[in-house]
Amino acid sequence: MAAQIFDKGDVVRLKSGGTKMTVKGYKSMLGLGSIPKESSTDVICIWNDGSDIQRTYHQDLLELA
C-alpha cells in the first residue's frame, strides 16, 4: 500500500486546480470514516470556500496548496 502523504489540517487542492481544501483525514477502507495514517490513500477534504462541502479524493490527485 502507498504511504500517506498528507496530515490532518493540511491545505490542499486538486492538481488540476480549483478550490483550496482542508484535509480532515484519511477514509477507512471499510467506509467507516477517518482512520489513522497508513491505512488508506483516500483523503477526506473540506472545501475552504464557505460551503463546507466534504469530498473524498485519492491522494495522487492532490497537492499542497
Phi and psi restraints in degrees (range 20) as a CNS / XPLOR table:
assign (resid 1 and name C) (resid 2 and name N)
       (resid 2 and name CA) (resid 2 and name C) 1.0 -68.4 20.0 2
assign (resid 2 and name N) (resid 2 and name CA)
       (resid 2 and name C) (resid 3 and name N) 1.0 148.4 20.0 2
assign (resid 2 and name C) (resid 3 and name N)
       (resid 3 and name CA) (resid 3 and name C) 1.0 -71.9 20.0 2
assign (resid 3 and name N) (resid 3 and name CA)
       (resid 3 and name C) (resid 4 and name N) 1.0 145.6 20.0 2
assign (resid 3 and name C) (resid 4 and name N)
       (resid 4 and name CA) (resid 4 and name C) 1.0 -80.1 20.0 2
assign (resid 4 and name N) (resid 4 and name CA)
       (resid 4 and name C) (resid 5 and name N) 1.0 138.6 20.0 2
assign (resid 4 and name C) (resid 5 and name N)
       (resid 5 and name CA) (resid 5 and name C) 1.0 -115.1 20.0 2
assign (resid 5 and name N) (resid 5 and name CA)
       (resid 5 and name C) (resid 6 and name N) 1.0 -7.1 20.0 2
assign (resid 5 and name C) (resid 6 and name N)
       (resid 6 and name CA) (resid 6 and name C) 1.0 -116.0 20.0 2
assign (resid 6 and name N) (resid 6 and name CA)
       (resid 6 and name C) (resid 7 and name N) 1.0 152.5 20.0 2
assign (resid 6 and name C) (resid 7 and name N)
       (resid 7 and name CA) (resid 7 and name C) 1.0 -111.6 20.0 2
assign (resid 7 and name N) (resid 7 and name CA)
       (resid 7 and name C) (resid 8 and name N) 1.0 154.9 20.0 2
assign (resid 7 and name C) (resid 8 and name N)
       (resid 8 and name CA) (resid 8 and name C) 1.0 -54.9 20.0 2
assign (resid 8 and name N) (resid 8 and name CA)
       (resid 8 and name C) (resid 9 and name N) 1.0 131.6 20.0 2
assign (resid 8 and name C) (resid 9 and name N)
       (resid 9 and name CA) (resid 9 and name C) 1.0 95.5 20.0 2
assign (resid 9 and name N) (resid 9 and name CA)
       (resid 9 and name C) (resid 10 and name N) 1.0 -13.6 20.0 2
assign (resid 9 and name C) (resid 10 and name N)
       (resid 10 and name CA) (resid 10 and name C) 1.0 -61.8 20.0 2
assign (resid 10 and name N) (resid 10 and name CA)
       (resid 10 and name C) (resid 11 and name N) 1.0 145.3 20.0 2
assign (resid 10 and name C) (resid 11 and name N)
       (resid 11 and name CA) (resid 11 and name C) 1.0 -99.5 20.0 2
assign (resid 11 and name N) (resid 11 and name CA)
       (resid 11 and name C) (resid 12 and name N) 1.0 123.8 20.0 2
assign (resid 11 and name C) (resid 12 and name N)
       (resid 12 and name CA) (resid 12 and name C) 1.0 -130.2 20.0 2
assign (resid 12 and name N) (resid 12 and name CA)
       (resid 12 and name C) (resid 13 and name N) 1.0 170.5 20.0 2
assign (resid 12 and name C) (resid 13 and name N)
       (resid 13 and name CA) (resid 13 and name C) 1.0 -150.0 20.0 2
assign (resid 13 and name N) (resid 13 and name CA)
       (resid 13 and name C) (resid 14 and name N) 1.0 162.7 20.0 2
assign (resid 13 and name C) (resid 14 and name N)
       (resid 14 and name CA) (resid 14 and name C) 1.0 -63.6 20.0 2
assign (resid 14 and name N) (resid 14 and name CA)
       (resid 14 and name C) (resid 15 and name N) 1.0 143.8 20.0 2
assign (resid 14 and name C) (resid 15 and name N)
       (resid 15 and name CA) (resid 15 and name C) 1.0 -60.2 20.0 2
assign (resid 15 and name N) (resid 15 and name CA)
       (resid 15 and name C) (resid 16 and name N) 1.0 -25.6 20.0 2
assign (resid 15 and name C) (resid 16 and name N)
       (resid 16 and name CA) (resid 16 and name C) 1.0 -82.5 20.0 2
assign (resid 16 and name N) (resid 16 and name CA)
       (resid 16 and name C) (resid 17 and name N) 1.0 -2.0 20.0 2
assign (resid 16 and name C) (resid 17 and name N)
       (resid 17 and name CA) (resid 17 and name C) 1.0 107.2 20.0 2
assign (resid 17 and name N) (resid 17 and name CA)
       (resid 17 and name C) (resid 18 and name N) 1.0 -176.9 20.0 2
assign (resid 17 and name C) (resid 18 and name N)
       (resid 18 and name CA) (resid 18 and name C) 1.0 116.1 20.0 2
assign (resid 18 and name N) (resid 18 and name CA)
       (resid 18 and name C) (resid 19 and name N) 1.0 -165.3 20.0 2
assign (resid 18 and name C) (resid 19 and name N)
       (resid 19 and name CA) (resid 19 and name C) 1.0 -69.0 20.0 2
assign (resid 19 and name N) (resid 19 and name CA)
       (resid 19 and name C) (resid 20 and name N) 1.0 141.0 20.0 2
assign (resid 19 and name C) (resid 20 and name N)
       (resid 20 and name CA) (resid 20 and name C) 1.0 -69.4 20.0 2
assign (resid 20 and name N) (resid 20 and name CA)
       (resid 20 and name C) (resid 21 and name N) 1.0 145.8 20.0 2
assign (resid 20 and name C) (resid 21 and name N)
       (resid 21 and name CA) (resid 21 and name C) 1.0 -135.5 20.0 2
assign (resid 21 and name N) (resid 21 and name CA)
       (resid 21 and name C) (resid 22 and name N) 1.0 153.3 20.0 2
assign (resid 21 and name C) (resid 22 and name N)
       (resid 22 and name CA) (resid 22 and name C) 1.0 -103.5 20.0 2
assign (resid 22 and name N) (resid 22 and name CA)
       (resid 22 and name C) (resid 23 and name N) 1.0 133.5 20.0 2
assign (resid 22 and name C) (resid 23 and name N)
       (resid 23 and name CA) (resid 23 and name C) 1.0 -73.1 20.0 2
assign (resid 23 and name N) (resid 23 and name CA)
       (resid 23 and name C) (resid 24 and name N) 1.0 123.4 20.0 2
assign (resid 23 and name C) (resid 24 and name N)
       (resid 24 and name CA) (resid 24 and name C) 1.0 -89.6 20.0 2
assign (resid 24 and name N) (resid 24 and name CA)
       (resid 24 and name C) (resid 25 and name N) 1.0 -30.7 20.0 2
assign (resid 24 and name C) (resid 25 and name N)
       (resid 25 and name CA) (resid 25 and name C) 1.0 157.6 20.0 2
assign (resid 25 and name N) (resid 25 and name CA)
       (resid 25 and name C) (resid 26 and name N) 1.0 -169.0 20.0 2
assign (resid 25 and name C) (resid 26 and name N)
       (resid 26 and name CA) (resid 26 and name C) 1.0 -105.7 20.0 2
assign (resid 26 and name N) (resid 26 and name CA)
       (resid 26 and name C) (resid 27 and name N) 1.0 142.4 20.0 2
assign (resid 26 and name C) (resid 27 and name N)
       (resid 27 and name CA) (resid 27 and name C) 1.0 -81.3 20.0 2
assign (resid 27 and name N) (resid 27 and name CA)
       (resid 27 and name C) (resid 28 and name N) 1.0 140.1 20.0 2
assign (resid 27 and name C) (resid 28 and name N)
       (resid 28 and name CA) (resid 28 and name C) 1.0 -64.5 20.0 2
assign (resid 28 and name N) (resid 28 and name CA)
       (resid 28 and name C) (resid 29 and name N) 1.0 143.7 20.0 2
assign (resid 28 and name C) (resid 29 and name N)
       (resid 29 and name CA) (resid 29 and name C) 1.0 -64.8 20.0 2
assign (resid 29 and name N) (resid 29 and name CA)
       (resid 29 and name C) (resid 30 and name N) 1.0 -19.4 20.0 2
assign (resid 29 and name C) (resid 30 and name N)
       (resid 30 and name CA) (resid 30 and name C) 1.0 -94.6 20.0 2
assign (resid 30 and name N) (resid 30 and name CA)
       (resid 30 and name C) (resid 31 and name N) 1.0 1.0 20.0 2
assign (resid 30 and name C) (resid 31 and name N)
       (resid 31 and name CA) (resid 31 and name C) 1.0 75.2 20.0 2
assign (resid 31 and name N) (resid 31 and name CA)
       (resid 31 and name C) (resid 32 and name N) 1.0 25.4 20.0 2
assign (resid 31 and name C) (resid 32 and name N)
       (resid 32 and name CA) (resid 32 and name C) 1.0 -98.4 20.0 2
assign (resid 32 and name N) (resid 32 and name CA)
       (resid 32 and name C) (resid 33 and name N) 1.0 16.3 20.0 2
assign (resid 32 and name C) (resid 33 and name N)
       (resid 33 and name CA) (resid 33 and name C) 1.0 103.9 20.0 2
assign (resid 33 and name N) (resid 33 and name CA)
       (resid 33 and name C) (resid 34 and name N) 1.0 -158.8 20.0 2
assign (resid 33 and name C) (resid 34 and name N)
       (resid 34 and name CA) (resid 34 and name C) 1.0 -75.9 20.0 2
assign (resid 34 and name N) (resid 34 and name CA)
       (resid 34 and name C) (resid 35 and name N) 1.0 135.8 20.0 2
assign (resid 34 and name C) (resid 35 and name N)
       (resid 35 and name CA) (resid 35 and name C) 1.0 -135.1 20.0 2
assign (resid 35 and name N) (resid 35 and name CA)
       (resid 35 and name C) (resid 36 and name N) 1.0 169.0 20.0 2
assign (resid 35 and name C) (resid 36 and name N)
       (resid 36 and name CA) (resid 36 and name C) 1.0 -60.6 20.0 2
assign (resid 36 and name N) (resid 36 and name CA)
       (resid 36 and name C) (resid 37 and name N) 1.0 160.4 20.0 2
assign (resid 36 and name C) (resid 37 and name N)
       (resid 37 and name CA) (resid 37 and name C) 1.0 -59.1 20.0 2
assign (resid 37 and name N) (resid 37 and name CA)
       (resid 37 and name C) (resid 38 and name N) 1.0 160.6 20.0 2
assign (resid 37 and name C) (resid 38 and name N)
       (resid 38 and name CA) (resid 38 and name C) 1.0 75.1 20.0 2
assign (resid 38 and name N) (resid 38 and name CA)
       (resid 38 and name C) (resid 39 and name N) 1.0 15.6 20.0 2
assign (resid 38 and name C) (resid 39 and name N)
       (resid 39 and name CA) (resid 39 and name C) 1.0 -114.0 20.0 2
assign (resid 39 and name N) (resid 39 and name CA)
       (resid 39 and name C) (resid 40 and name N) 1.0 -22.8 20.0 2
assign (resid 39 and name C) (resid 40 and name N)
       (resid 40 and name CA) (resid 40 and name C) 1.0 -156.5 20.0 2
assign (resid 40 and name N) (resid 40 and name CA)
       (resid 40 and name C) (resid 41 and name N) 1.0 164.5 20.0 2
assign (resid 40 and name C) (resid 41 and name N)
       (resid 41 and name CA) (resid 41 and name C) 1.0 -119.0 20.0 2
assign (resid 41 and name N) (resid 41 and name CA)
       (resid 41 and name C) (resid 42 and name N) 1.0 12.6 20.0 2
assign (resid 41 and name C) (resid 42 and name N)
       (resid 42 and name CA) (resid 42 and name C) 1.0 -94.5 20.0 2
assign (resid 42 and name N) (resid 42 and name CA)
       (resid 42 and name C) (resid 43 and name N) 1.0 119.0 20.0 2
assign (resid 42 and name C) (resid 43 and name N)
       (resid 43 and name CA) (resid 43 and name C) 1.0 -98.3 20.0 2
assign (resid 43 and name N) (resid 43 and name CA)
       (resid 43 and name C) (resid 44 and name N) 1.0 128.3 20.0 2
assign (resid 43 and name C) (resid 44 and name N)
       (resid 44 and name CA) (resid 44 and name C) 1.0 -87.5 20.0 2
assign (resid 44 and name N) (resid 44 and name CA)
       (resid 44 and name C) (resid 45 and name N) 1.0 122.2 20.0 2
assign (resid 44 and name C) (resid 45 and name N)
       (resid 45 and name CA) (resid 45 and name C) 1.0 -123.0 20.0 2
assign (resid 45 and name N) (resid 45 and name CA)
       (resid 45 and name C) (resid 46 and name N) 1.0 146.5 20.0 2
assign (resid 45 and name C) (resid 46 and name N)
       (resid 46 and name CA) (resid 46 and name C) 1.0 -115.1 20.0 2
assign (resid 46 and name N) (resid 46 and name CA)
       (resid 46 and name C) (resid 47 and name N) 1.0 125.3 20.0 2
assign (resid 46 and name C) (resid 47 and name N)
       (resid 47 and name CA) (resid 47 and name C) 1.0 -64.1 20.0 2
assign (resid 47 and name N) (resid 47 and name CA)
       (resid 47 and name C) (resid 48 and name N) 1.0 142.3 20.0 2
assign (resid 47 and name C) (resid 48 and name N)
       (resid 48 and name CA) (resid 48 and name C) 1.0 -100.7 20.0 2
assign (resid 48 and name N) (resid 48 and name CA)
       (resid 48 and name C) (resid 49 and name N) 1.0 31.9 20.0 2
assign (resid 48 and name C) (resid 49 and name N)
       (resid 49 and name CA) (resid 49 and name C) 1.0 -105.5 20.0 2
assign (resid 49 and name N) (resid 49 and name CA)
       (resid 49 and name C) (resid 50 and name N) 1.0 12.8 20.0 2
assign (resid 49 and name C) (resid 50 and name N)
       (resid 50 and name CA) (resid 50 and name C) 1.0 91.9 20.0 2
assign (resid 50 and name N) (resid 50 and name CA)
       (resid 50 and name C) (resid 51 and name N) 1.0 -9.0 20.0 2
assign (resid 50 and name C) (resid 51 and name N)
       (resid 51 and name CA) (resid 51 and name C) 1.0 -88.5 20.0 2
assign (resid 51 and name N) (resid 51 and name CA)
       (resid 51 and name C) (resid 52 and name N) 1.0 -18.3 20.0 2
assign (resid 51 and name C) (resid 52 and name N)
       (resid 52 and name CA) (resid 52 and name C) 1.0 57.2 20.0 2
assign (resid 52 and name N) (resid 52 and name CA)
       (resid 52 and name C) (resid 53 and name N) 1.0 28.3 20.0 2
assign (resid 52 and name C) (resid 53 and name N)
       (resid 53 and name CA) (resid 53 and name C) 1.0 -66.8 20.0 2
assign (resid 53 and name N) (resid 53 and name CA)
       (resid 53 and name C) (resid 54 and name N) 1.0 136.9 20.0 2
assign (resid 53 and name C) (resid 54 and name N)
       (resid 54 and name CA) (resid 54 and name C) 1.0 -114.2 20.0 2
assign (resid 54 and name N) (resid 54 and name CA)
       (resid 54 and name C) (resid 55 and name N) 1.0 128.0 20.0 2
assign (resid 54 and name C) (resid 55 and name N)
       (resid 55 and name CA) (resid 55 and name C) 1.0 -137.0 20.0 2
assign (resid 55 and name N) (resid 55 and name CA)
       (resid 55 and name C) (resid 56 and name N) 1.0 158.3 20.0 2
assign (resid 55 and name C) (resid 56 and name N)
       (resid 56 and name CA) (resid 56 and name C) 1.0 -115.3 20.0 2
assign (resid 56 and name N) (resid 56 and name CA)
       (resid 56 and name C) (resid 57 and name N) 1.0 131.9 20.0 2
assign (resid 56 and name C) (resid 57 and name N)
       (resid 57 and name CA) (resid 57 and name C) 1.0 -132.4 20.0 2
assign (resid 57 and name N) (resid 57 and name CA)
       (resid 57 and name C) (resid 58 and name N) 1.0 147.9 20.0 2
assign (resid 57 and name C) (resid 58 and name N)
       (resid 58 and name CA) (resid 58 and name C) 1.0 -67.2 20.0 2
assign (resid 58 and name N) (resid 58 and name CA)
       (resid 58 and name C) (resid 59 and name N) 1.0 139.3 20.0 2
assign (resid 58 and name C) (resid 59 and name N)
       (resid 59 and name CA) (resid 59 and name C) 1.0 -60.7 20.0 2
assign (resid 59 and name N) (resid 59 and name CA)
       (resid 59 and name C) (resid 60 and name N) 1.0 -23.8 20.0 2
assign (resid 59 and name C) (resid 60 and name N)
       (resid 60 and name CA) (resid 60 and name C) 1.0 -68.7 20.0 2
assign (resid 60 and name N) (resid 60 and name CA)
       (resid 60 and name C) (resid 61 and name N) 1.0 -15.2 20.0 2
assign (resid 60 and name C) (resid 61 and name N)
       (resid 61 and name CA) (resid 61 and name C) 1.0 -88.2 20.0 2
assign (resid 61 and name N) (resid 61 and name CA)
       (resid 61 and name C) (resid 62 and name N) 1.0 -6.7 20.0 2
assign (resid 61 and name C) (resid 62 and name N)
       (resid 62 and name CA) (resid 62 and name C) 1.0 -113.5 20.0 2
assign (resid 62 and name N) (resid 62 and name CA)
       (resid 62 and name C) (resid 63 and name N) 1.0 157.9 20.0 2
assign (resid 62 and name C) (resid 63 and name N)
       (resid 63 and name CA) (resid 63 and name C) 1.0 -142.7 20.0 2
assign (resid 63 and name N) (resid 63 and name CA)
       (resid 63 and name C) (resid 64 and name N) 1.0 157.3 20.0 2
assign (resid 63 and name C) (resid 64 and name N)
       (resid 64 and name CA) (resid 64 and name C) 1.0 -63.9 20.0 2
assign (resid 64 and name N) (resid 64 and name CA)
       (resid 64 and name C) (resid 65 and name N) 1.0 138.2 20.0 2
